[in-house]
Amino acid sequence: MGRILLFNKPFGVICQFSQDGLHPTLADYIPVPEFYPAGRLDTDSEGLLVLTDDGQLQHRITDPKHKLPKTYWVQVEGVPDSAALDALRAGVLLKDGMTQPAGAALIDTPPGLWPRTPPVRARKAIPTSWLELTIREGKNRQVRRMTAAVGFPTLRLIRYRIGAWTLDGLDQGTWKMNT
């Protein structure tokens, strides 16, 4: 059985170990050889990244047929109403097809949330709110496209959970071996 490493990826870090000359990479944070990400997060997304040293386990974690749920904390522009939440729960039509139904709920600002650098833009006349979204698929930039499709653009995106693994106990930019 392979080993699992959990990492709280900061905003602006790319999900690869090789340098690109523009952004910090996983190598700037994780000095452990032979670990590879099981999935990705966009450069402008934050939160939980699962890495493993076992290729078969990496494939199992990322394979859509295993449908591991992924939970995100999403700061959006505006305050979604029940119609927007119902649309997310039913599935949203995107350019590349319908999404599967998602778990969607308005939540308070997540406790213990670290500040983002750079900070999220703020508009005096437009409030923001937080959603918890749980999906079981992984289309490119899916959560951002889903919230935009229901009229509430994503301002900040943090992956909190993948399957049973969570960010609990992980400060931004830190990692731990899962035991």
Backbone as numpy.savetxt, mean C-alpha at the origin, in Angstrom:
# Nx Ny Nz CAx CAy CAz Cx Cy Cz
11.32 -23.97 4.46 10.48 -22.79 4.46 11.36 -21.55 4.46
11.04 -20.61 3.60 11.83 -19.40 3.49 11.61 -18.44 4.64
12.52 -17.50 4.74 12.40 -16.46 5.76 11.64 -15.27 5.18
10.95 -14.56 6.08 10.15 -13.39 5.72 10.74 -12.17 6.43
10.87 -11.09 5.70 11.31 -9.81 6.25 10.21 -8.80 5.97
9.83 -8.03 6.97 8.81 -7.00 6.83 9.48 -5.63 6.88
9.12 -4.76 5.94 9.74 -3.44 5.82 8.66 -2.38 5.70
8.81 -1.27 6.42 7.91 -0.13 6.31 8.55 0.87 5.35
8.15 0.78 4.09 8.76 1.57 3.02 8.34 3.04 3.10
9.33 3.95 3.15 9.00 5.37 3.13 8.60 5.86 1.74
7.93 6.99 1.70 7.61 7.70 0.46 8.93 7.96 -0.29
8.93 7.78 -1.59 10.08 8.10 -2.42 11.08 6.99 -2.63
10.91 5.87 -1.95 11.84 4.74 -2.09 11.30 3.81 -3.17
12.19 3.35 -4.07 11.75 2.41 -5.09 11.96 0.98 -4.61
11.09 0.09 -5.05 11.07 -1.30 -4.58 12.03 -2.18 -5.37
13.29 -1.81 -5.34 14.34 -2.63 -5.94 15.62 -2.38 -5.17
16.57 -3.28 -5.32 17.85 -3.13 -4.63 18.87 -2.41 -5.49
18.76 -2.49 -6.81 19.74 -1.83 -7.67 19.46 -0.32 -7.72
20.54 0.45 -7.72 20.44 1.91 -7.72 19.96 2.40 -9.08
19.14 3.44 -9.07 18.72 4.05 -10.33 19.29 5.46 -10.48
19.98 5.94 -9.43 20.59 7.25 -9.48 19.65 8.39 -9.17
18.35 8.10 -9.01 17.37 9.15 -8.76 16.72 9.04 -7.39
16.51 7.81 -6.94 15.73 7.57 -5.72 16.50 6.67 -4.76
16.16 6.76 -3.47 16.67 5.73 -2.55 16.06 4.38 -2.92
16.76 3.32 -2.62 16.28 1.97 -2.93 16.23 1.13 -1.66
15.76 -0.09 -1.80 15.72 -1.02 -0.67 17.11 -1.25 -0.09
18.15 -1.19 -0.93 19.52 -1.40 -0.47 19.96 -0.33 0.53
19.35 0.84 0.49 19.67 1.90 1.43 19.11 1.63 2.82
18.21 0.66 2.95 17.55 0.37 4.22 17.76 -1.05 4.72
17.93 -2.00 3.80 17.94 -3.42 4.18 19.29 -4.03 3.79
20.20 -4.19 4.77 21.53 -4.73 4.47 21.60 -6.26 4.56
20.51 -6.92 4.19 20.45 -8.38 4.30 20.47 -8.95 2.88
21.45 -9.79 2.54 21.53 -10.33 1.17 20.47 -11.39 0.90
20.20 -11.56 -0.38 19.35 -12.65 -0.86 17.87 -12.54 -0.51
17.38 -11.36 -0.22 15.95 -11.14 -0.01 15.41 -10.36 -1.19
14.18 -10.70 -1.58 13.56 -10.05 -2.74 12.11 -9.69 -2.39
11.64 -8.56 -2.91 10.26 -8.15 -2.60 9.24 -9.11 -3.19
8.22 -9.42 -2.40 7.08 -10.20 -2.87 5.98 -9.18 -3.15
6.03 -8.57 -4.30 5.12 -7.49 -4.66 5.85 -6.17 -4.63
5.13 -5.13 -4.99 5.73 -3.80 -5.09 4.81 -2.76 -4.47
5.38 -1.61 -4.22 4.64 -0.41 -3.88 5.19 0.69 -4.77
4.33 1.53 -5.30 4.80 2.65 -6.11 5.74 3.53 -5.29
6.57 4.27 -5.97 7.51 5.18 -5.31 6.78 6.15 -4.39
5.59 6.60 -4.81 4.86 7.59 -4.01 3.87 6.95 -3.03
4.00 5.65 -2.80 3.20 4.96 -1.78 4.12 4.55 -0.64
3.53 4.33 0.53 4.29 3.99 1.73 3.75 2.70 2.32
4.49 2.17 3.29 3.94 1.10 4.09 4.57 -0.25 3.88
3.78 -1.27 4.18 4.27 -2.63 4.30 4.73 -3.22 2.98
5.96 -3.72 3.02 6.52 -4.48 1.92 7.03 -5.78 2.53
6.63 -6.90 1.95 7.07 -8.22 2.41 8.18 -8.68 1.48
9.30 -9.11 2.06 10.42 -9.65 1.29 10.70 -11.06 1.78
11.23 -11.89 0.89 11.55 -13.27 1.27 12.82 -13.72 0.54
13.43 -14.76 1.07 14.60 -15.37 0.43 14.23 -16.67 -0.27
12.94 -16.92 -0.43 12.43 -18.16 -1.02 11.59 -17.82 -2.25
12.07 -18.21 -3.44 11.39 -17.90 -4.69 9.98 -18.46 -4.77
9.77 -19.69 -4.28 8.44 -20.27 -4.32 7.47 -19.52 -3.40
7.95 -19.13 -2.23 7.13 -18.35 -1.30 6.83 -16.97 -1.90
7.82 -16.37 -2.52 7.62 -15.08 -3.17 6.51 -15.18 -4.22
6.54 -16.24 -5.01 5.51 -16.44 -6.03 4.13 -16.65 -5.40
4.09 -17.43 -4.33 2.80 -17.70 -3.66 2.19 -16.41 -3.10
3.02 -15.55 -2.52 2.52 -14.30 -1.94 1.96 -13.38 -3.03
2.60 -13.35 -4.19 2.21 -12.40 -5.23 1.21 -12.97 -6.23
1.03 -14.28 -6.28 0.15 -14.90 -7.28 -1.31 -14.53 -7.01
-1.99 -13.90 -7.99 -3.38 -13.48 -7.79 -4.33 -14.63 -7.45
-4.02 -15.86 -7.86 -4.95 -16.95 -7.57 -5.01 -17.29 -6.08
-4.01 -16.86 -5.30 -4.05 -17.07 -3.86 -4.83 -15.96 -3.14
-5.06 -14.85 -3.84 -5.92 -13.75 -3.37 -5.66 -13.32 -1.93
-4.39 -13.09 -1.62 -4.05 -12.57 -0.30 -4.64 -11.17 -0.16
-5.44 -10.91 0.85 -6.00 -9.55 1.00 -4.92 -8.55 1.38
-5.03 -7.37 0.80 -4.12 -6.27 1.09 -4.97 -5.10 1.58
-4.62 -4.57 2.75 -5.37 -3.47 3.35 -4.54 -2.20 3.30
-5.19 -1.14 2.85 -4.54 0.16 2.69 -5.25 1.21 3.52
-4.47 2.15 4.06 -5.01 3.37 4.65 -4.85 4.43 3.58
-5.93 5.07 3.21 -5.92 5.98 2.07 -6.46 7.35 2.50
-5.62 8.36 2.41 -6.08 9.73 2.66 -6.59 10.27 1.33
-7.83 10.71 1.31 -8.43 11.20 0.07 -8.86 12.65 0.22
-9.00 13.28 -0.92 -9.50 14.65 -0.96 -11.02 14.59 -0.86
-11.58 15.29 0.13 -13.01 15.28 0.34 -13.42 14.21 1.35
-14.72 14.09 1.54 -15.27 13.10 2.48 -16.24 12.21 1.71
-15.84 10.97 1.42 -16.71 10.08 0.65 -18.05 9.84 1.34
-19.11 9.87 0.54 -20.45 9.59 1.06 -20.74 8.10 0.92
-21.92 7.69 1.35 -22.26 6.27 1.33 -22.30 5.74 -0.10
-22.68 6.56 -1.08 -22.71 6.10 -2.48 -21.30 5.76 -2.97
-20.32 6.59 -2.62 -18.94 6.32 -3.03 -18.42 5.05 -2.36
-18.70 4.89 -1.07 -18.26 3.68 -0.35 -18.94 2.44 -0.92
-20.24 2.54 -1.23 -20.95 1.41 -1.83 -20.36 1.04 -3.19
-19.98 2.05 -3.96 -19.37 1.79 -5.28 -18.05 1.03 -5.11
-17.21 1.44 -4.16 -15.95 0.74 -3.90 -16.22 -0.70 -3.46
-17.24 -0.88 -2.64 -17.58 -2.23 -2.14 -18.12 -3.13 -3.25
-18.75 -2.54 -4.25 -19.33 -3.32 -5.35 -18.31 -3.63 -6.44
-17.27 -2.82 -6.53 -16.32 -2.93 -7.65 -16.47 -1.70 -8.52
-15.36 -1.22 -9.05 -15.34 0.02 -9.81 -14.86 -0.27 -11.23
-15.52 0.35 -12.20 -15.10 0.20 -13.59 -13.92 1.11 -13.87
-12.78 0.51 -14.22 -11.58 1.24 -14.60 -11.34 1.01 -16.09
-10.39 1.70 -16.68 -10.12 1.55 -18.12 -9.76 0.12 -18.49
-9.15 -0.63 -17.55 -8.76 -2.01 -17.83 -9.75 -3.03 -17.26
-10.97 -2.58 -16.97 -12.01 -3.50 -16.53 -12.49 -3.23 -15.12
-13.44 -4.06 -14.69 -14.03 -3.95 -13.36 -13.05 -4.47 -12.31
-13.02 -3.78 -11.18 -12.26 -4.31 -10.05 -13.18 -5.28 -9.30
-12.58 -6.14 -8.53 -13.35 -6.99 -7.65 -13.90 -6.13 -6.50
-14.95 -6.57 -5.86 -15.45 -5.82 -4.70 -14.34 -5.62 -3.66
-14.37 -4.48 -2.98 -13.36 -4.14 -1.98 -14.04 -3.92 -0.64
-13.30 -4.15 0.42 -13.76 -3.69 1.72 -13.48 -2.20 1.78
-14.44 -1.40 2.20 -14.24 0.06 2.22 -14.96 0.65 3.42
-14.24 1.45 4.20 -14.83 2.12 5.36 -14.11 3.42 5.62
-14.86 4.42 6.05 -14.26 5.66 6.56 -13.65 5.34 7.92
-12.44 5.86 8.17 -11.78 5.65 9.47 -11.23 6.98 9.97
-10.91 7.03 11.24 -10.18 8.17 11.79 -8.74 8.10 11.29
-8.01 9.20 11.42 -6.59 9.18 11.07 -5.94 8.02 11.81
-5.21 7.16 11.09 -4.60 6.00 11.76 -3.71 6.43 12.93
-3.79 5.72 14.05 -2.99 6.08 15.22 -1.50 5.86 14.98
-0.68 6.74 15.55 0.77 6.59 15.44 1.32 6.84 14.05
0.55 7.51 13.21 0.99 7.74 11.83 2.14 8.74 11.79
3.18 8.39 11.09 4.37 9.22 10.95 4.09 10.35 9.95
4.78 11.47 10.08 4.61 12.54 9.09 5.23 12.12 7.76
4.65 12.58 6.68 5.21 12.27 5.37 6.12 13.39 4.93
7.23 13.02 4.33 8.16 13.99 3.75 8.27 13.68 2.27
7.85 14.62 1.39 7.25 15.91 1.69 5.81 15.74 2.17
5.29 16.76 2.89 3.92 16.66 3.38 2.90 16.62 2.25
1.74 16.06 2.54 0.63 16.03 1.58 0.14 17.47 1.40
-0.18 17.82 0.18 -0.68 19.18 -0.07 -2.00 19.39 0.65
-2.18 20.58 1.15 -3.42 20.90 1.87 -4.12 22.06 1.18
-5.43 21.98 1.10 -6.24 23.06 0.56 -7.22 23.50 1.64
-7.24 24.79 1.90 -8.07 25.30 2.99 -9.55 24.99 2.79
-10.02 25.03 1.54 -11.46 24.87 1.28 -11.89 23.42 1.07
-10.93 22.49 1.00 -11.29 21.09 0.72 -10.78 20.21 1.86
-11.69 19.58 2.59 -11.25 18.71 3.68 -10.67 17.40 3.13
-9.97 16.69 3.98 -9.49 15.36 3.61 -10.07 14.36 4.62
-10.05 13.10 4.25 -10.51 12.04 5.15 -9.70 10.78 4.86
-9.86 9.81 5.74 -9.14 8.54 5.61 -10.12 7.40 5.35
-9.72 6.51 4.47 -10.45 5.27 4.19 -9.55 4.09 4.54
-10.18 2.98 4.88 -9.48 1.71 4.92 -10.06 0.89 3.78
-9.21 0.51 2.83 -9.63 -0.28 1.67 -8.91 -1.61 1.69
-9.64 -2.68 1.48 -9.05 -4.01 1.38 -9.40 -4.59 0.02
-8.34 -4.96 -0.72 -8.52 -5.55 -2.05 -7.83 -6.91 -2.10
-8.21 -7.71 -3.10 -7.63 -9.04 -3.26 -7.03 -9.23 -4.65
-6.78 -8.13 -5.31 -6.13 -8.17 -6.61 -5.09 -7.08 -6.62
-4.39 -6.90 -7.69 -3.32 -5.89 -7.69 -3.10 -5.27 -9.05
-4.12 -4.64 -9.59 -3.93 -3.92 -10.85 -3.01 -2.73 -10.60
-2.35 -2.28 -11.64 -1.43 -1.16 -11.53 -2.13 0.07 -10.95
-1.59 0.59 -9.85 -2.11 1.80 -9.18 -3.61 1.70 -8.88
-4.06 0.50 -8.57 -5.48 0.21 -8.44 -6.19 1.06 -7.40
-5.66 1.16 -6.20 -6.35 1.91 -5.15 -6.50 3.37 -5.56
-5.46 3.97 -6.08 -5.52 5.37 -6.52 -6.57 5.54 -7.62
-6.62 4.61 -8.55 -7.59 4.72 -9.64 -9.01 4.49 -9.14
-9.18 3.61 -8.17 -10.51 3.35 -7.61 -11.07 4.58 -6.90
-10.25 5.19 -6.03 -10.76 6.36 -5.30 -11.04 7.52 -6.26
-10.20 7.68 -7.28 -10.44 8.75 -8.26 -11.72 8.48 -9.04
-11.98 7.21 -9.36 -13.17 6.86 -10.15 -14.46 7.17 -9.40
-14.42 7.15 -8.07 -15.63 7.48 -7.30 -15.62 8.94 -6.82
-14.67 9.73 -7.34 -14.67 11.17 -7.10 -13.86 11.67 -5.93
-12.96 10.83 -5.38 -12.18 11.22 -4.22 -10.71 10.85 -4.44
-9.94 11.74 -5.07 -8.55 11.43 -5.40 -7.70 11.11 -4.16
-6.80 10.16 -4.32 -5.89 9.77 -3.25 -4.80 10.82 -3.08
-4.58 11.21 -1.84 -3.49 12.13 -1.50 -2.32 11.39 -0.87
-2.63 10.36 -0.10 -1.59 9.57 0.58 -2.07 8.13 0.65
-1.14 7.20 0.37 -1.49 5.78 0.32 -0.47 4.99 1.14
-0.99 4.27 2.14 -0.15 3.48 3.03 -0.70 2.06 3.07
0.14 1.08 2.67 -0.30 -0.31 2.80 -0.06 -0.74 4.24
-1.13 -1.16 4.90 -1.06 -1.55 6.31 -0.91 -3.07 6.48
-1.54 -3.85 5.63 -1.57 -5.30 5.84 -1.47 -6.05 4.51
-0.77 -7.18 4.55 -0.78 -8.18 3.47 -1.04 -9.51 4.15
-2.18 -10.13 3.87 -2.52 -11.37 4.56 -2.53 -11.14 6.06
-1.71 -11.91 6.80 -1.63 -11.78 8.25 -0.54 -10.82 8.71
0.30 -10.35 7.79 1.40 -9.45 8.14 0.92 -8.01 8.17
1.37 -7.25 9.19 0.96 -5.85 9.32 2.17 -4.96 9.61
1.91 -3.66 9.60 2.92 -2.66 9.97 3.11 -2.53 11.47
2.29 -3.18 12.25 2.35 -3.03 13.71 3.78 -3.22 14.21
4.26 -2.24 15.00 5.60 -2.31 15.58 6.72 -1.93 14.64
6.40 -1.47 13.45 7.43 -1.10 12.47 7.40 0.41 12.21
8.42 1.11 12.65 8.52 2.53 12.33 8.87 2.71 10.86
8.60 3.88 10.34 8.92 4.17 8.94 10.41 3.97 8.70
10.73 3.27 7.60 12.12 3.05 7.21 12.81 1.93 7.97
12.06 1.18 8.80 12.67 0.08 9.55 12.14 -1.26 9.05
12.86 -2.32 9.39 12.48 -3.67 8.98 12.70 -4.62 10.15
12.07 -5.79 10.05 12.28 -6.85 11.03 12.05 -8.18 10.35
12.71 -9.20 10.89 12.44 -10.57 10.45 11.14 -11.01 11.09
10.29 -11.66 10.31 9.04 -12.18 10.86 9.34 -13.54 11.46
9.02 -13.70 12.71 9.31 -14.98 13.36 8.04 -15.72 13.69
